[in-house]
């Protein structure tokens, strides 16, 4: 997508096109943090920058504002918005990416104050998914999430609000272009939901058939960029894409893996989780949700070298417990895989790893990249799955 893009004026944006990221934007990143934030500020901004780069956005500058709570009108405050406007003019930036989900009113006010296209964190994640979805079902699920997120953000001012549409497909000469746009989005949402429902039924039939006669199933879950795909390759002797990017894997992958003693396990590699996952994206995880619910074992992979590993552990546990498993549903057993131990070198990293080992029980430390301790992991998996097979036979599953 080369060349300079002409931005759509906000006053003409009655279909929400300015809320999207298309790649090659020149962006300023900004966030509001409380005086005592729960997440390390440097880590939070580094993650936002990584998201921007994954979306092929050029990061020009980063700004953090300390305040007890975001400004209700502009999120950042009018003064900071003016500062960003001047900085954007100096750097040639055309987009402002905000590190939180903001309201449509805040986005509109920020656009007017900064004269930039404004994209919040939720929309940035949605657009990354849209850029990287590799199957038809994944693309439809992400499109649905985008439309549901954008629907309340469709806006029009001036002529866009009052121009009658008329013509075939409208409800008469009094319907505005904005209303037509909203109706078109709602129709598309219904079509996509129908297609996804049919895909779900077909996948459910395949899964039930596999559960009756197939080997045990193990699902790899974890925070994005924790090394899940590298571990998947190690276990299954595959060569799926491995990138040092957030959300390198979006489509669920399934392969068989040999185990010590001659056993076999079906391994599923899933999309990575992230803090403050946009709620609209949860249906896009449908294949992941179903595979986790039916798993005999979960491998929860953590980047043991990350200062935020304890926070990542809490995020993954919360997503599994609150977004995936239904209330009262039995929880598949979890083995925590503390990955990237080859990068744990300093005394501070070693101390954090020791603390993480106390929280992530049971666990095993490995390096999926170098293969260090992977044979021990395979032996542990064989023992755990053998125990699960006995339990399944006893329960008649």
C-alpha atoms as one frame of an Amber mdcrd trajectory, in Angstrom:
protein
   0.000   0.000   0.000   2.453   2.581  -1.119   1.897   6.232  -1.810   0.432
   8.950   0.291  -3.173   8.345   1.318  -5.756  11.106   1.216  -7.651  11.078
   4.489 -11.420  11.178   4.453 -12.641  14.391   6.103 -14.458  13.622   9.337
 -17.539  15.530   8.192 -17.978  13.061   5.295 -17.292   9.963   7.365 -20.804
   8.658   7.823 -19.673   5.043   7.322 -16.856   4.976   9.898 -14.014   4.634
   7.389 -11.700   6.890   9.364 -11.868   4.543  12.348  -9.890   1.912  10.420
  -6.174   1.226  10.072  -5.094   0.250   6.571  -1.296   0.128   6.968   1.472
   2.686   6.346  -0.141   5.354   8.535   2.313   7.674  10.285   1.090   7.635
  13.855   1.585   9.196  17.248   0.824   6.839  20.134  -0.757   8.257  23.300
  -2.205   6.864  26.500  -3.484   7.994  29.883  -2.016   6.241  32.902  -2.966
   6.656  36.535  -0.231   7.804  38.948   0.054   4.187  40.134  -0.807   2.019
  37.096  -1.458  -1.712  37.452   0.676  -2.474  34.390   4.243  -1.226  33.942
   4.009   1.966  31.797   7.001   1.069  29.635   5.624  -2.411  29.011   2.164
  -1.011  28.200   3.518   1.466  25.655   5.889  -1.146  24.205   2.900  -3.428
  23.636   0.938  -0.606  21.966   3.921   0.124  19.711   4.210  -3.588  18.864
   0.519  -3.645  17.947   1.011  -0.605  15.713   4.000  -2.164  13.953   2.093
  -5.415  13.473  -0.576  -3.345  11.702   2.181  -1.905   9.465   1.889   1.536
  11.063   4.967   3.794  11.244   5.351   5.007  14.829   6.528   8.626  14.880
   6.291   9.419  18.609   4.873   8.174  21.919   3.236  10.258  24.645   2.000
   9.299  28.101  -0.182  11.508  30.269  -0.435  10.996  34.020  -3.848  11.757
  35.452  -6.225  10.141  37.933  -8.803   9.396  35.226  -9.190  10.035  31.495
 -10.832  13.269  30.419 -14.543  12.523  29.707 -14.572  14.774  26.628 -11.284
  13.996  24.874  -9.711  11.158  26.924  -6.361  12.995  26.864  -7.503  16.487
  27.783  -7.690  19.547  25.542  -4.171  20.724  26.408  -2.549  17.408  25.526
  -4.656  17.239  22.357  -3.283  20.615  21.268   0.248  19.434  22.007  -0.328
  16.376  19.825  -1.704  18.542  17.004   1.466  20.655  16.990   3.727  17.583
  17.222   1.880  15.905  14.337   2.365  18.985  12.153   6.086  18.946  12.969
   6.541  15.199  12.324   4.131  14.800   9.430   1.924  12.351  11.328  -1.602
  11.658  10.091  -2.988   9.321  12.768  -3.362   9.252  16.546  -3.522   5.792
  18.153  -4.903   5.813  21.696  -3.885   3.030  24.055  -7.387   2.320  25.389
 -10.939   1.892  24.167 -12.536   5.325  23.916 -16.117   6.412  23.308 -17.367
   7.667  19.932 -17.755  11.155  21.422 -14.171  11.170  22.711 -12.913  10.025
  19.300 -14.858  12.768  17.536 -13.597  15.452  19.916 -10.011  14.220  19.586
 -10.259  14.329  15.794 -11.471  17.899  15.909  -8.811  18.957  18.427  -5.835
  17.203  16.800  -6.935  17.216  13.132  -5.803  13.579  12.941  -7.492  10.295
  12.260  -8.101   8.756  15.696  -7.915   4.986  16.238  -8.296   3.388  19.653
  -6.640   0.208  20.887  -9.680  -1.980  20.293 -10.013  -0.919  16.660  -6.272
  -1.378  16.144  -6.515  -4.995  17.320  -9.579  -5.567  15.140  -7.735  -4.269
  12.091  -4.697  -6.465  12.807  -7.034  -9.452  12.817  -8.593  -8.248   9.553
  -5.173  -7.922   7.913  -3.943 -11.349   9.037  -6.989 -13.659   8.974  -6.066
 -16.504   6.639  -9.262 -18.548   6.269 -12.738 -17.598   5.101 -14.254 -18.342
   8.509 -11.652 -16.275  10.341 -12.142 -13.393   7.911 -15.925 -13.502   8.387
 -15.605 -13.608  12.179 -13.295 -10.607  12.186 -15.525  -8.701   9.763 -18.439
  -9.328  12.107 -16.432  -8.025  15.055 -15.457  -4.900  13.122 -19.001  -4.154
  12.017 -20.388  -4.596  15.530 -17.693  -2.307  16.893 -18.192   0.333  14.201
 -22.004   0.357  14.180 -22.389   2.738  17.163 -19.497   4.782  15.772 -21.065
   5.464  12.376 -21.544   9.169  12.372 -22.447  12.009  10.077 -22.669  15.725
  10.336 -24.137  18.404   8.152 -25.101  17.230   4.692 -24.588  13.534   5.492
 -27.287  13.709   8.161 -29.898  15.492   6.059 -29.391  14.293   2.471 -32.364
  12.090   1.504 -31.309   8.822  -0.042 -34.268   7.747  -2.149 -33.970   5.093
  -4.821 -34.145   1.297  -4.799 -33.421  -0.373  -1.467 -34.214   2.623   0.719
 -37.276   3.227   2.851 -38.371   6.297   0.970 -37.175   9.793   0.203 -36.902
  10.723   3.868 -34.143   8.230   4.709 -30.712   9.788   5.102 -27.445   8.356
   3.794 -26.392   7.709   7.389 -29.521   5.631   8.004 -28.939   3.729   4.771
 -25.406   2.977   5.848 -26.544   1.674   9.212 -29.185  -0.528   7.616 -26.605
  -1.958   5.200 -24.258  -2.755   8.087 -27.045  -4.484  10.046 -27.981  -6.590
   6.995 -24.363  -7.627   6.520 -24.112  -8.574  10.209 -27.109 -10.898   9.837
 -25.644 -12.537   6.713 -22.289 -13.161   8.419 -23.935 -14.589  11.536 -25.786
 -17.078   9.356 -22.621 -18.183   7.551 -20.714 -18.559  10.816 -23.553 -20.579
  12.354 -23.385 -23.047   9.451 -19.588 -23.265   9.789 -19.999 -23.913  13.513
 -22.416 -26.792  12.857 -20.052 -28.427  10.370 -17.094 -28.052  12.730 -19.139
 -29.475  15.609 -19.947 -32.607  13.606 -16.267 -33.131  12.740 -15.216 -32.580
  16.328 -17.749 -35.049  17.735 -16.668 -37.697  15.211 -13.016 -37.158  16.114
 -13.731 -37.358  19.849 -15.352 -40.787  19.471 -12.491 -42.547  17.730  -9.481
 -40.245  17.828  -6.509 -39.768  20.156  -6.543 -37.336  23.113  -6.559 -33.612
  22.353  -4.253 -30.957  23.752  -4.639 -27.202  23.190  -1.877 -24.603  23.412
  -3.041 -21.277  24.851  -1.140 -18.221  26.026  -0.471 -14.536  25.717   0.313
 -13.317  22.227   3.971 -13.691  21.177   4.775 -16.099  24.005   6.178 -18.754
  21.654   3.109 -20.960  21.149   3.712 -21.567  17.435   7.384 -22.382  18.010
   6.350 -24.947  20.626   3.691 -26.282  18.235   6.417 -26.845  15.636   8.618
 -28.612  18.173   5.857 -30.977  19.253   4.357 -31.736  15.848   7.503 -31.487
  13.688   5.720 -28.873  11.566   6.893 -25.630  10.026   3.990 -23.232  10.627
   4.689 -19.504  10.457   6.709 -18.124  13.354   7.111 -14.352  13.580   8.262
 -11.965  16.279   4.939 -10.146  16.039   1.763  -9.961  18.054  -0.982 -12.211
  16.683   1.311 -14.029  14.236  -1.172 -16.921  14.511  -4.838 -16.112  13.936
  -6.185 -19.324  12.435  -6.424 -22.386  14.657  -4.014 -25.117  13.479  -4.350
 -28.819  14.300  -1.645 -31.488  13.907  -0.825 -34.867  15.396   2.238 -35.209
  17.602   4.068 -38.409  18.630   4.652 -39.001  22.340   7.230 -41.142  24.184
   6.040 -44.728  24.437   4.324 -44.718  21.046   1.296 -42.600  21.906  -0.182
 -39.822  19.777  -1.885 -36.557  20.729  -3.799 -34.069  18.593  -2.271 -30.624
  19.217  -4.163 -27.388  18.518  -2.331 -24.066  18.195  -4.574 -21.104  18.968
  -4.565 -17.341  18.611  -2.812 -15.523  21.431  -4.713 -13.607  24.087  -4.048
 -10.037  25.150  -5.131  -7.769  27.983  -8.338  -5.816  27.429  -9.327  -7.979
  24.485 -12.130  -6.214  22.594 -15.340  -7.993  23.563 -16.503  -7.949  19.931
 -13.545 -10.213  19.068 -14.594 -13.040  21.372 -16.758 -14.690  18.643 -13.708
 -14.554  16.347 -12.109 -16.984  18.801 -14.943 -19.487  18.259 -12.705 -22.328
  17.032 -10.348 -21.642  19.940 -13.219 -21.584  22.439 -14.566 -24.909  21.248
 -11.166 -26.614  21.191 -10.390 -25.447  24.741 -13.747 -26.639  26.088 -13.204
 -30.130  24.645  -9.487 -30.449  25.432  -8.035 -33.237  27.518  -5.160 -30.930
  28.499  -4.251 -27.248  28.170  -0.675 -26.073  27.709  -0.552 -22.518  29.021
   2.586 -20.982  27.488   4.291 -17.991  29.099   7.284 -15.931  28.027   9.365
 -16.451  31.166  11.786 -13.694  30.114   9.074 -11.001  30.055   8.802  -8.678
  33.068   5.017  -8.880  32.566   4.795 -12.682  32.670   2.761 -12.708  35.943
   0.307 -10.228  34.426   0.132 -12.289  31.230  -0.637 -15.379  33.319  -3.543
 -13.589  35.011  -4.868 -12.338  31.650  -4.867 -15.821  30.094  -6.458 -17.400
  33.149  -9.151 -14.711  33.185  -9.937 -15.122  29.467 -10.178 -18.913  29.829
 -12.349 -18.703  32.943 -14.618 -15.803  31.935 -14.787 -15.873  28.122 -14.284
 -19.521  27.201 -15.589 -21.871  29.878 -19.285 -21.727  30.688 -20.365 -21.315
  34.344 -20.085 -24.615  36.165 -18.251 -26.256  33.275 -15.369 -28.597  34.209
 -11.935 -27.095  33.675  -9.426 -29.073  31.572  -6.194 -29.684  33.506  -3.476
 -27.120  32.821   0.283 -27.571  32.494   2.131 -24.245  32.541   5.025 -24.056
  30.081   7.538 -21.389  31.081   9.093 -20.725  27.691  12.136 -18.751  26.480
  14.323 -19.701  29.441  17.294 -19.252  27.106  16.616 -15.502  27.441  16.547
 -15.559  31.258  20.061 -14.428  32.113  20.204 -11.506  34.551  19.712 -11.851
  38.292  16.493  -9.831  38.060  15.115 -12.176  35.389  16.075 -15.217  37.430
  14.337 -13.783  40.490  11.177 -13.105  38.469  11.300 -16.646  37.075  11.549
 -18.093  40.590   8.491 -16.073  41.655   6.600 -17.150  38.531   7.339 -20.813
  39.256   5.536 -20.470  42.587   2.418 -19.101  40.877   2.341 -21.319  37.764
   1.758 -24.799  39.223   2.267 -27.350  37.758   4.903 -26.116  35.346   7.912
 -27.066  33.287  10.655 -24.736  32.008  11.713 -25.018  28.363  13.049 -23.157
  25.367  10.917 -24.020  22.362  13.396 -22.185  20.122  16.503 -24.133  21.185
  14.695 -27.356  22.187  16.058 -27.178  25.733  14.014 -29.474  28.022  11.424
 -30.223  25.311  12.005 -34.020  25.691  11.119 -33.698  29.383   7.968 -31.815
  28.408   6.964 -34.633  26.045   7.428 -37.218  28.801   5.299 -35.120  31.160
   2.600 -34.817  28.488   2.554 -38.578  27.911   2.075 -39.209  31.634  -0.633
 -36.552  32.043  -2.589 -37.674  28.984  -2.393 -41.308  30.046  -4.053 -40.291
  33.293  -6.699 -38.347  31.381  -7.405 -41.381  29.160  -8.113 -43.478  32.244
 -10.457 -40.769  33.526 -12.273 -40.536  30.172 -12.741 -44.313  30.034 -14.070
 -44.315  33.598 -16.564 -41.573  32.812 -17.569 -43.181  29.535 -16.666 -40.138
  27.425
